[in-house]
Structure formats: C-alpha cells, structure tokens
Amino acid sequence: MTEDTLSPVLITNNLATRFIGQKVIYHPRLTSTMALARQAARQGAAEGTVVVADEQTAGKGRLKRLWLSPRGSLALSIILYPDMSYLPYLMMLASLAVVHSIKAITGLKAQLKWPNDVLIDDKKVCGILIESDLRGNTVAYAIIGIGINTNFRLTDFPEILPHATSLADKLGKEISRVAVIRHLLVETERLYLALPDGDPIYREWRDRLVTLGRKVQVKSGETFLKGIAESVARDGSLLLRHSNGSSTKIVAGDVTLRDYK
Ligand code: BTN
C-alpha cells in the first residue's frame, strides 16, 4: 500500500470551510463512526465535527445491514444541527458532494441510484447513511455517514465483488484519501449553506439518478414491488408505476435495476 496516512491535522490544515471539518475526531479503528458521532452529538459537539476512522469493525449500512469498511476504505460521519425542513435534502446533498469529489480528485464519473448509492459503471463505490434524532418539531442532531471504497481491492472481498467497485480498482492505483475527504467536506458545506433554497440540489440529484425511467424491482420492508421508477419527490421518495397503472410511493427501500420478466 502506498503512503495514505489519515490524521486530523492533514484534514483540517487550511481547510476552506467555516465549520464542516474544522474539528476532526480520528481513530485508526472504530466499531462505527456513526456510533461515536451520535455520542459526540449528544454531548454537544460543535456543528460540522467529523468522525473519521481508518477501519470500522461494525460499519453500519442502510436497512440494518453491515457495511464492509476495511483498512484503506474511507469512513466518516459529519454532525449537523439542521432545521427540520432541511432533513430530506441531506441525503441528496451528500450524494452530490460525493459525486463531485470523486470527479474532482480522480476524474471518474459516478452515477446515483435511488435513494443514495453512488455507482461507477453500475457497481457501488459509496454508501450514505443519514441518521437523525427528532424532538417534537426540532432536530436534536443529524449525522451524515459516508463510506467510500477507496484504496482496497475488491478481489480481496469476494462477498461484495459482484456488486461493488473501488476507486483504486477503477484507476489501477491508490489515491489520497485525505484529498477526497477535504474535497468532500468543502463540497458538503457549500451545498449545506445553499440549503435555504433546496431546489437546485433536488433537481441535480433527480437528474443524476440512473434509476428514473427504468424497470425496477424494489424491496421495501418484506415486500417486493415491480414497476417503472417514474419520478422522485422533493421529500426524496420514489414513485413506482405498476403495469396496471396504479402507483406506490416508496420512502425507503432497495432498488434492483436489472430488468425483470
Ligand atoms: C449503505 O448501506 O449503503 C450505507 C453505508 C454507509 C456507511 C458509512 S461508513 C461511515 C459511516 N459509519 C458507518 O458505520 N456507516 C456509515
């Protein structure tokens, strides 16, 4: 492995943000950056505090899945205290920040799969998890968790090889995770500060979804639904049109893009 050291100072040094990433909590190894970020938020961590790990032993994915996060991957969580009305936009802006950062640092063009998977050539390169704690009409805290397959080779992880890729695999060489993280933090803050008007973020997210217009199968809870992914709403939900003309609004689920019979 090439020199790809992570440290708080390498991340924060002259970072061009007002608050996101100005404070970094770094651990070489953690169960999950989400768990530590949650704890830090409950103790009143400053907005924009970032928890970063080199490796997670119990990385948390969407829908209660495990997220594989070996050494060489990028795992971070960002603590925010947003207005309630901003919550649906967090996954949109995080997805866009990842796509923009991958492009800027590697030149690779990534796509989005509803709701917030980042793909390169139809294989997952990044997963995003948003957690929030609501108290009545206010958000006690929200955490954006981002996991990017950066500097590890998928051939070492046959269990995810069919569906996943990494930046190192795509480029044939390793990249600087610090460079990706710094770009990601700047981009996340730029989009977050633009949020009083979420419309451009919603529109760019919608337009980048490879899901729309495709025949899909959606697993939502224990239910499998089939149809055409017709549109997405500003609250992030997906509208699925069935062959009998009826439709279902899907708030959380897993989309398979492969055509079905
Ligand atoms: C998904 O299921 O696609 C979401 C995966 C999110 C993984 C990231 S890695 C950093 C943060 N810490 C975690 O335990 N999960 C998120």
Boltz pocket constraint, residues with backbone or C-beta under 6 A from the ligand:
constraints:
  - pocket:
      binder: B
      contacts: [[A, 31], [A, 32], [A, 33], [A, 34], [A, 35], [A, 56], [A, 58], [A, 59], [A, 60], [A, 61], [A, 62], [A, 63], [A, 65], [A, 66], [A, 67], [A, 69], [A, 74], [A, 75], [A, 76], [A, 77], [A, 116], [A, 117], [A, 126], [A, 127], [A, 128], [A, 129], [A, 145], [A, 146], [A, 147], [A, 148]]
      max_distance: 6.0
